[in-house]
Amino acid sequence: MIPVALGQMRRRPAAFAGLACALFLAIATVTLFGSLLAADVTAPASARRAATGPGVAVIAGAFGEIAVLVAFFVVVNALGFALRQQHRELALLRTIAATPRQTRRLVRAQVVVTALLVALPGWVVGGAAARRFLAELRRLGLAAPGVRVPGTPVPMLVALAVTLAVGLAASAVAARRISRIAPSAALTASSTEHGRTGAPRLLAGIGALVGGGLLLRLAATRPAEEMDKAGQAALLAAVVLLVAVALLGPLAVRFLVAVLGMPVRALAPGAGWLAHANLRGYARRLSSAVVPVALLVGLSGTMLIMTETAEHAARATATSVTSATDVWLRQAEVALLTCFAAVSTVNTLVAVTAERRREFALLRLAGAHPWQLMRMLAVEAALATAVGVLLGAVVAGAASAAFSTASTGSVAPSVPMAASWYIVAGAAALTVLTVLGTGLRVVRGPAVELVSGDRD
């Protein structure tokens, strides 16, 4: 299967660009925080005692547990789209007697090859980021001058092993549908979308909602002196709730599009009607585009609101105002999570738009002008942004309310309005520009060749 996997990757490198980027981020992230843990473990005991604050290991663990979860969320999402973009080829392999086991081996081979290709740059970036991060911790007094990132390759090897394990587990889930259906139905299934949300996915989504609710309760019931624990529980709750959004997305999207689509159809009768019909008819595809936007808004919004609430609590209790060290740590975590969410948003939107090449070609053959398609895409992007921002804001509001209850005793957190609007504007700009930029490339070319499949 290795030669077939390499052939697929050489033929359609763009289909694996998002997966490569996601695996690169995962390897770099695990290398970064693994190197920080190794630095703390190998440091002399006197050096660890000389530092103030929680210590390098605690900071690395607090950052790492959330960042690694988000990075792996991005990997699973990117792998799903890599398979969707080659669904037609995998379906053809099934029709010419490829067994389900061979199909799964092909997908696993693609994951392994992609991970090995990005391992070296991931190690380099992760190691450089670890040294830079540790230098900032030393400057802030959170790490002793004698703490250094060791030269051992163990963190890099662990990063590769963990990323491969997660990638292979994700491949087993992602390849399940195409490998289990009958060969005669595989090719037809590659061009259709299921309208119903399966029972396992529905149960998993409900379980994630329950888990997120329990984490919110845990965060809200922490005493004020355990603000850091409340913050970590609230942030983890936001991640779990966003997983629930990903699992239950098609159900929520149908309702929100039905509500938001009515004014859009009134304002733009032509492009608005077509965009609304597309979004309602392909709720799962829209859900795939909405979830990264919700991830971007939900995580960055949660961190910003929690930071503002913590500063307000410190001023209200007349204790030491939040130090520059605390602010820097929270800003670093916001930047890291925003980077992951932005990469996931771009990868997903590019993949979702690019896979509609034949759909756009059919519309052109039916008489649609490319600029009409671009207007339709603009309306779709605006609706996807609105739905994603709304879902992300709900998650951020729930998580920050739980944190505010623990830190201030009030369910209403302190919201930095200017920064919040920047998040919304950034998410909207990223979504619209990515969709339109990909759309400009996708709608070009001879429509007849694109419909017949002679050109990708």
C-alpha positions, -999 to +999 in steps of 0.1 A: +000+000+000+030+024+004+035+029-034-003+035-038-003+060-009+027+078-023+010+079-058-021+095-043+000+121-024+020+130-056-011+132-077-031+154-052-006+172-029-031+199-021-055+174-005-028+166+021-016+201+027-041+207+055-032+173+071+005+181+068+000+214+085-020+199+113+005+171+120+033+197+119+015+217+146+009+186+167+045+175+165+058+211+172+034+215+202+043+182+219+080+189+212+076+223+228+060+213+260+079+180+262+112+199+260+100+222+288+092+192+310+126+177+302+143+210+311+126+209+345+134+173+351+171+176+342+176+209+361+194+207+395+172+208+425+187+241+436+178+257+403+141+246+407+140+260+442+154+293+431+125+301+408+094+319+419+059+310+409+044+276+400+075+263+382+083+252+346+067+218+348+034+232+361+033+259+335+042+234+307+015+210+320-012+238+322-004+251+287+002+216+272-030+199+283-052+224+264-028+231+235-023+194+228-060+187+229-067+215+204-038+204+182-052+169+180-087+182+173-071+200+143-054+167+132-087+147+133-105+175+114-078+178+087-076+140+082-113+138+077-110+164+049-080+147+034-101+115+030-131+134+017-110+150-011-099+115-022-132+098-015-137+092-052-104+075-057-109+053-026-144+044-038-129+033-072-103+011-054-132-006-035-150-012-068-119-030-083-117-055-054-097-036-028-106-050+006-117-029+036-084-039+053-064-027+023-083+006+022-075+012+059-039+003+054-037+029+026-051+056+048-027+046+076+002+047+052-007+082+041-008+094+077+026+078+085+042+092+054+028+127+060+039+127+097+074+116+088+077+143+061+068+171+086+086+156+116+119+173+111+105+209+106+081+202+135+110+192+158+130+223+147+102+247+153+091+230+186+127+230+199+132+267+190+099+276+206+108+258+238+141+277+241+123+310+234+095+302+259+120+292+285+140+324+280+108+344+287+101+324+318+137+331+330+132+368+323+100+368+343+116+349+372+095+318+367+125+297+358+160+298+373+189+309+351+204+274+353+174+257+337+181+249+301+165+228+274+185+195+273+199+181+241+181+148+245+160+136+215+134+120+239+109+149+236+111+148+198+107+110+196+078+112+221+062+139+200+064+118+168+051+087+186+021+105+202+012+123+170+014+090+150-008+073+176-034+100+174-032+102+136-036+064+133-065+064+157-081+092+137-075+073+105-094+043+118-124+065+125-122+085+093-118+054+070-145+034+087-174+045+064-156+040+030-141+006+041-173-009+055-198-002+027-203-025-002-180-020-032-210-014-055-222+014-032-188+030-026-187+051-057-223+064-053-217+072-016-187+093-025-209+119-041-237+120-016-242+134+019-261+116+046-290+137+059-292+120+094-269+122+123-260+086+133-269+073+168-232+068+179-224+104+169-255+117+186-247+098+218-211+110+217-223+146+213-247+143+242-219+128+263-196+157+254-224+182+264-228+164+298-190+163+303-187+200+295-215+208+319-197+188+347-165+207+340-184+240+341-198+230+375-163+221+387-150+255+376-178+274+392-175+257+426-137+263+430-129+287+459-116+322+450-080+312+461-080+284+435-085+308+406-059+290+384-077+257+388-110+273+380-095+288+349-081+255+337-114+237+343-133+264+325-110+263+295-111+225+293-149+228+295-148+251+265-128+226+245-152+197+254-182+219+246-167+227+212-162+189+206-200+186+213-206+214+188-186+195+162-205+163+169-240+179+170-232+206+145-256+195+117-286+196+140-277+231+154-268+244+119-301+235+103-320+255+130-297+285+129-295+287+091-333+285+090-335+315+113-306+336+099-314+327+063-347+345+062-333+381+064-305+371+040-331+359+014-349+392+018-318+413+014-303+393-015-331+376-034-309+359-060-276+349-044-292+348-009-319+323-020-293+300-036-269+303-007-296+296+018-308+266-002-273+252-004-266+256+033-299+240+043-294+211+019-258+204+030-259+209+067-230+186+074-208+204+050-218+237+065-212+223+100-176+214+089-171+250+080-188+264+111-169+244+137-134+259+131-150+294+133-167+284+166-133+270+178-116+303+170-142+325+186-149+302+216-113+296+227-099+331+221-130+347+236-129+324+266-093+333+274-097+371+269-129+373+290-113+351+317-082+374+318-103+405+321-125+389+348-094+379+368-080+414+366-113+428+377-114+404+406-079+413+418-088+450+418-122+445+435-106+425+464-078+451+468-052+424+466-022+426+444-033+436+409-027+409+383+010+409+377+027+414+343+037+377+346+001+365+348-009+388+319+020+375+298+012+339+305-025+344+295-016+363+264+008+336+253-019+310+258-044+331+238-019+335+210-011+297+209-048+287+209-057+313+184-029+301+161-043+265+162-079+277+156-069+299+127-050+272+110-079+248+115-103+274+101-082+280+069-076+243+063-113+234+067-126+263+046-102+257+018-111+220+017-148+226+019-148+251-009-124+232-031-144+200-030-173+218-046-155+222-079-179+199-098-210+215-082-199+249-094-192+235-129-227+222-131-241+256-121-220+272-148-234+247-174-269+256-162-262+293-170-247+307-138-219+333-143-187+329-122-194+363-105-229+350-095-212+320-079-188+343-061-217+364-048-233+332-036-201+321-019-199+355-002-234+351+012-226+316+024-194+327+040-213+355+059-239+330+071-212+305+081-194+332+100-226+343+118-234+307+129-199+300+140-196+333+159-229+326+176-220+291+187-185+301+198-199+330+217-223+307+236-194+284+245-172+314+256-201+328+276-208+296+295-171+290+303-163+325+313-195+327+334-184+296+354-150+312+359-165+345+370-187+326+395-156+311+411-135+343+411-160+371+418-191+354+430-211+368+401-222+349+370-216+380+348-180+381+337-161+413+327-161+414+289-135+434+270-158+447+243-131+461+220-110+429+221-142+408+216-151+428+185-116+423+172-121+385+175-154+387+156-139+409+129-109+386+126-130+355+123-152+371+097-123+384+077-105+350+078-136+331+068-148+354+040-113+359+025-105+322+026-137+312+010-136+338-017-099+332-024-104+295-028-136+301-048-118+323-073-095+294-081-122+267-080-147+283-104-122+288-132-115+262-159-136+244-185-169+235-169-174+204-191-140+189-181-147+196-144-181+179-145-168+148-164-139+145-139-112+149-166-097+177-146-092+183-109 
